[in-house]
Amino acid sequence: MEEQIFDIAIIGGGASGLSAAVSAAKSAKVAVIERLPRVGKKILSTGNGRCNLSNADIDKTCYYGDTELIDMTRAFDAKEFFEQMGLVTKTDKSGRIYPYSMTASSVLDALRYTADSLGAKFICDSKVEKIYKSGDIFVIRTADREIKSRAVVLAAGGSAAPSMGTDGSGFALARSLGHSVTKTYPALAPLRTDIKLVKALKGLRVYAAASLIIDGKKTLTRTGEVQFADGALSGICIFDLSLLAAEYVGRCSVSLDLAPDIDDIFSAVSDMAKRRAALPCGELLTGLFHKRIGQQIMRALPDITDSTPISALNNRHISKLCSVIKDMRFPITGLSDYSLAQASLGGVPANEIGAGLSSKKAEGLFLCGEVLNICGFCGGYNLDWAWRSGCTAGFSAAEYVMGI
Ligand SMILES: Cc1cc2nc3c(=O)[nH]c(=O)nc-3n(C[C@H](O)[C@H](O)[C@H](O)COP(=O)(O)OP(=O)(O)OC[C@H]3O[C@@H](n4cnc5c(N)ncnc54)[C@H](O)[C@@H]3O)c2cc1C
């Protein structure tokens, strides 16, 4: 029997791999090789099961890392990409784009059905352990088979959320094909802080403006819900800060402005102190914050206890409380591990990538998704990058095999 050689083998059946399959299978014989029993497991967990698939407002400032990689992709519109597959989308007030069904499985189904109807072959339960070139042909080894192809799209993702198939083996495969990989970090994840500072607040959520301070300089501020976890700060604002904090652990802190929409906090707290003069200090801030947060702020006054009458406070005390309300500091002592991260920061650098996301190290190799050194903030930017880069890599690989 004649040995089957695929035009394109796509390593990884996640967001970028399935998009690559949809764009490549229109003109080439494609195999998607996935280590898990089914493709797209991570897609199903995105956006809390609703899949925030893109954003109406995207530019390079929504990304961190080698943002010039975006210039190496083809023109792309995520809404149009999915609408061509019959998936209706909707955009919320903040610009986040979701499937109309608000169900991530609709997105996965659209990709799977389209790739399948174009003839792409899914080879699941097959972890790629080795790829090498024999002449012009790529040989792809899994534990129990060998698959051959004329081109390869490496779409095996990063190291975040290893239970969803991504254990960093994409980086190892890129290295084995001659690429380097920058230092990688868990990103879009809680930030660890001094356990004593959050112990009394554990389980609470506050509305705050969270700023990342690196070497004394404010670098990024995000406003929204912040959660106090076990020895960590969490929530979407913190996830965004984690992208910039990753390389500066030990040199950075998070500052929370707990009353971001009150400009004259001194007047507000002074007024509360007058109205509550007869109450104990432990009750001063309960009109503004959860009791435990108010009490934590009070700890900034060493000469005052929760039972001291509010009438004992002077302007110096109130000023000190206001400075904590506007700048509650948490030194960042560590990152979360990859199991809690939504993305990994770092990957194959842009200077090893050419037009159409082709590899400059191995002819016939194309790379896409999180294996490359680019990572977006929360808001649909990472999935947009996965679809965008996947479509480009799939299209370029198909053009490459047609031109051989
Ligand atoms: C919980 C969670 C929620 C998220 N929510 C959002 C969101 O709402 N919006 C957003 O924009 N981003 C979100 N993200 C991030 C987004 O899902 C990723 O950035 C995106 O999926 C990356 O696409 P990818 O194709 O590069 O990698 P992945 O989607 O991770 O796919 C890689 C695939 O390769 C397979 N694989 C790995 N190694 C091998 C191997 N050696 N052989 C064969 N197969 C292999 C894996 O099993 C996996 O299926 C979320 C991430 C997580 C973890």
The ligand as an ORCA input file, in Angstrom:
! r2SCAN-3c Opt
* xyz 0 1
  C      -9.560     28.804     31.735
  C      -9.175     29.633     30.546
  C     -10.040     30.625     30.086
  C      -9.672     31.415     28.984
  N     -10.572     32.328     28.506
  C     -10.258     33.081     27.431
  C     -11.204     33.971     26.850
  O     -12.390     34.004     27.230
  N     -10.795     34.747     25.818
  C      -9.515     34.695     25.314
  O      -9.202     35.437     24.383
  N      -8.606     33.806     25.808
  C      -8.954     32.998     26.824
  N      -8.041     32.083     27.302
  C      -6.732     31.935     26.616
  C      -6.895     31.121     25.312
  O      -7.702     29.998     25.550
  C      -5.534     30.694     24.759
  O      -4.700     31.810     24.612
  C      -5.681     29.981     23.415
  O      -6.489     28.826     23.550
  C      -4.312     29.592     22.847
  O      -4.520     28.905     21.640
  P      -3.436     27.852     21.103
  O      -4.028     27.214     19.926
  O      -2.119     28.507     21.007
  O      -3.295     26.799     22.274
  P      -4.385     25.825     22.898
  O      -5.764     26.318     22.637
  O      -3.939     25.645     24.288
  O      -4.229     24.490     22.044
  C      -3.057     23.721     22.022
  C      -3.467     22.282     21.733
  O      -2.299     21.534     21.469
  C      -2.415     20.261     22.108
  N      -1.043     19.781     22.319
  C      -0.106     20.280     23.142
  N       1.046     19.603     23.029
  C       0.829     18.635     22.099
  C       1.628     17.607     21.549
  N       2.903     17.429     21.929
  N       1.078     16.773     20.629
  C      -0.223     16.922     20.216
  N      -1.022     17.880     20.725
  C      -0.508     18.737     21.639
  C      -3.161     20.567     23.384
  O      -3.773     19.419     23.914
  C      -4.148     21.618     22.912
  O      -5.377     21.028     22.482
  C      -8.385     31.259     28.371
  C      -7.520     30.259     28.852
  C      -7.901     29.455     29.926
  C      -6.965     28.395     30.408
*
